[in-house]
Amino acid sequence: MNIEKVVTSKTTDRVDIKLLKHIQDGIPLVERPYKEIGEALGMTEEEVISRIRSLLETKKVRRFAASVAHRKIGINSNAMCVWRVPPDRVEAVGKIMAGFPEVTHCYERPTFPDWPYNLFTMIHGYADGECEKVIEEMKEKTGVKDYVILYSEKEFKKTGTRI
């Protein structure tokens, strides 16, 4: 959630900001989380749902989604695969690569004289071999053969934007 944009928007009221601050670290894992959030903030369950829906519809919040602690469920391989894609193919190749369910991030980045890779994909799997299999499928589907795989070794910090 890009909370910084929400906070700087002149049309975002204090109640929305209070709500976003309350839920930025997650929603409670209970049968009626919006009711519990509303009780904590002095709002009704319906008002919480309505405000979240409005933030999404007005594009003040880009998305509202669950984030899985992937290492806790055994997904231990994280491969950042960087690709050298001809500039005129980046858009098409990016859409294909982003369509793989194992890809959680897909970005175009600038190149440099000593770094020609312009498309970055983050692939997750239970083991390195699973990531490599997906990378092979991506290579076959796009025809892009110039890439480097960078495996994560240690996670130091992982949080979303905070307000």
C-alpha positions in Angstrom: 0.0 0.0 0.0 1.5 3.4 -1.0 0.6 5.1 2.2 2.9 8.1 1.6 0.7 9.2 -1.4 -2.4 8.8 0.8 -1.0 11.0 3.6 0.0 13.8 1.2 -3.4 13.8 -0.5 -5.4 16.9 0.4 -8.6 14.9 0.0 -7.7 12.2 2.6 -9.3 12.8 5.9 -8.0 12.1 9.4 -10.2 9.1 9.8 -8.8 7.4 6.7 -5.3 8.1 7.9 -6.1 6.7 11.4 -7.6 3.6 9.7 -4.6 3.1 7.5 -2.2 3.5 10.4 -4.2 0.9 12.3 -4.2 -1.7 9.6 -0.7 -1.1 8.1 0.8 -4.0 10.0 -2.0 -6.4 9.2 -5.6 -7.1 10.0 -6.6 -9.4 12.8 -7.1 -13.1 12.0 -10.6 -13.4 13.4 -14.0 -14.2 11.9 -15.0 -10.5 11.5 -11.7 -8.5 11.3 -13.4 -5.3 10.1 -15.8 -5.4 13.0 -12.8 -5.7 15.4 -11.0 -2.9 13.6 -14.1 -0.7 13.8 -14.5 -1.3 17.5 -10.9 -0.3 18.1 -11.4 2.9 16.1 -14.9 3.8 17.2 -16.4 2.9 13.8 -18.9 0.4 12.6 -17.8 -2.7 10.6 -19.7 -1.2 7.6 -17.8 2.1 7.8 -14.4 0.3 7.9 -15.3 -1.7 4.8 -16.8 1.4 3.0 -13.7 3.5 3.7 -11.3 0.8 2.5 -13.4 0.3 -0.6 -13.4 4.1 -1.2 -9.6 4.3 -0.8 -9.3 1.6 -3.4 -11.8 3.0 -5.8 -10.3 6.5 -5.7 -6.9 4.9 -6.2 -5.5 6.5 -3.0 -4.6 2.9 -2.1 -3.5 0.8 -5.0 -4.3 -2.6 -3.5 -5.4 -4.3 -0.3 -4.0 -7.8 -0.1 -2.6 -10.4 2.2 1.1 -10.9 2.6 2.2 -14.4 3.3 5.3 -15.0 5.5 6.7 -17.3 2.8 9.6 -18.7 4.8 7.3 -19.8 7.6 5.4 -22.0 5.2 8.5 -23.5 3.6 9.1 -21.3 0.6 12.8 -20.9 1.1 14.2 -20.1 -2.3 14.0 -16.5 -3.6 15.6 -15.9 -7.0 16.0 -12.4 -8.4 16.4 -13.1 -12.1 17.7 -10.2 -14.1 17.1 -10.3 -17.9 18.7 -8.5 -20.8 15.7 -7.7 -23.0 15.8 -5.6 -26.2 14.1 -2.2 -25.3 11.4 -2.7 -28.0 10.4 -6.0 -26.4 10.4 -5.0 -22.7 6.7 -4.3 -22.5 5.6 -7.6 -24.1 8.2 -9.7 -22.3 7.4 -8.0 -19.0 3.7 -8.9 -19.3 4.5 -12.5 -20.1 6.9 -12.9 -17.2 4.6 -11.1 -14.8 1.9 -13.6 -15.7 3.8 -16.5 -14.1 2.2 -17.2 -10.7 5.6 -17.8 -9.1 6.7 -14.2 -10.0 5.8 -11.7 -7.3 7.7 -8.7 -8.7 8.5 -7.7 -12.2 10.2 -4.4 -12.9 11.9 -2.6 -15.7 15.1 -1.0 -14.5 17.8 1.3 -16.2 20.9 -0.3 -17.6 24.5 0.8 -17.1 27.7 0.2 -19.1 28.7 -2.6 -16.8 25.1 -3.8 -16.1 23.0 -4.5 -19.2 20.0 -6.1 -17.4 16.8 -4.2 -17.7 14.0 -6.5 -16.6 14.0 -7.8 -13.0 11.8 -10.7 -11.8 11.5 -12.1 -8.3 10.6 -15.8 -8.3 9.8 -17.9 -5.2 9.9 -21.6 -4.7 10.4 -24.3 -2.1 13.8 -25.1 -3.5 16.3 -23.5 -6.0 15.4 -26.1 -8.6 11.8 -25.0 -8.6 12.9 -21.4 -9.3 15.2 -22.6 -12.1 12.4 -24.6 -13.7 10.2 -21.4 -13.8 13.2 -19.4 -15.2 13.6 -22.1 -18.0 9.9 -21.8 -18.8 10.1 -18.0 -18.9 13.2 -18.3 -21.2 11.3 -20.6 -23.5 8.1 -18.6 -23.6 9.9 -15.2 -24.3 13.0 -16.3 -26.2 15.2 -14.2 -23.8 18.3 -16.1 -23.1 20.6 -13.5 -21.5 20.0 -13.5 -17.7 21.6 -13.9 -14.3 20.0 -15.5 -11.3 20.7 -13.9 -7.9 19.6 -16.0 -4.9 18.7 -14.4 -1.6 21.0 -15.6 1.2 19.7 -13.7 4.2 16.7 -11.4 4.8 17.5 -8.4 7.0 14.3 -6.5 6.8 10.9 -6.8 5.1 8.2 -4.3 5.7 5.7 -2.3 3.7 5.5 1.5 3.7 4.7 3.0 7.1 2.9 6.2 8.0 
